Amino acid sequence: MPERKKVLLRLDPAIHDAVARWAGDELRSTNAQIEFLLRRALSQAGRLPDHAGKLPRRGRPPKAEPVDDDGDGPGSEVEL
């Protein structure tokens, strides 16, 4: 994935507060909410580039399966 661009954005404090509340309601960061809104606006205007990367998935990444050293797979019983 290419490195993400960093930009300085100046917003009216009331607009920032409204976006931050909206982001909280949708369990996003304020930055992710701004990107979501920009992508939606570009898409609706027919200006979203085809090569634009997807938004990262929200939430925690899925837990990895436990690694079993003996190769029998997760959850295998050990006989004594």
C-alpha positions as CSV (number, residue, x, y, z in Angstrom):
1,M,0.0,0.0,0.0
2,P,1.4,3.4,-0.9
3,E,2.2,5.9,1.8
4,R,-0.7,8.0,2.8
5,K,-0.5,11.8,2.2
6,K,-0.4,14.1,5.1
7,V,-2.3,17.4,4.8
8,L,-2.9,20.3,7.1
9,L,-6.6,21.2,7.1
10,R,-8.0,24.3,8.7
11,L,-11.6,24.0,9.7
12,D,-14.2,26.2,11.4
13,P,-14.3,24.9,15.1
14,A,-18.0,24.2,14.8
15,I,-17.5,22.2,11.6
16,H,-14.7,20.2,13.3
17,D,-16.9,19.5,16.4
18,A,-19.8,18.3,14.2
19,V,-17.5,16.0,12.2
20,A,-15.9,14.7,15.3
21,R,-19.3,13.9,16.9
22,W,-20.4,12.2,13.7
23,A,-17.2,10.2,13.6
24,G,-17.8,9.1,17.2
25,D,-21.3,8.0,16.4
26,E,-19.9,5.8,13.6
27,L,-16.9,4.5,15.6
28,R,-14.4,6.3,13.3
29,S,-11.6,8.7,14.0
30,T,-12.2,12.3,12.8
31,N,-9.5,11.8,10.2
32,A,-11.2,8.6,8.9
33,Q,-14.6,10.4,8.8
34,I,-13.2,13.3,6.8
35,E,-11.7,10.8,4.3
36,F,-15.0,8.9,4.1
37,L,-16.9,12.1,3.4
38,L,-14.4,13.2,0.7
39,R,-14.6,9.8,-1.0
40,R,-18.4,9.9,-1.0
41,A,-18.5,13.4,-2.4
42,L,-16.0,12.5,-5.1
43,S,-18.0,9.4,-6.0
44,Q,-21.3,11.3,-6.2
45,A,-19.7,13.9,-8.4
46,G,-18.2,11.1,-10.7
47,R,-14.7,12.2,-9.8
48,L,-13.4,9.3,-7.7
49,P,-10.4,7.9,-9.5
50,D,-10.7,4.2,-10.4
51,H,-7.2,3.6,-9.0
52,A,-8.0,5.1,-5.6
53,G,-7.3,2.5,-2.8
54,K,-10.0,1.2,-0.6
55,L,-10.7,2.6,2.8
56,P,-9.1,0.5,5.5
57,R,-11.5,-1.8,7.3
58,R,-12.9,-0.4,10.6
59,G,-12.4,-2.0,13.9
60,R,-9.8,-4.4,15.2
61,P,-8.1,-6.9,12.9
62,P,-9.4,-10.5,13.3
63,K,-7.5,-12.6,15.7
64,A,-5.0,-15.0,14.1
65,E,-5.4,-18.7,14.6
66,P,-3.2,-20.1,17.3
67,V,0.0,-21.6,15.9
68,D,0.6,-25.3,16.8
69,D,4.2,-26.3,16.9
70,D,3.6,-30.0,16.2
71,G,1.7,-29.3,13.0
72,D,-1.5,-31.1,14.1
73,G,-3.4,-27.9,13.8
74,P,-5.2,-25.8,16.5
75,G,-7.1,-27.6,19.2
76,S,-5.4,-31.0,18.8
77,E,-5.2,-33.1,21.9
78,V,-1.9,-34.2,23.3
79,E,-1.9,-37.8,24.5
80,L,0.2,-38.5,27.6
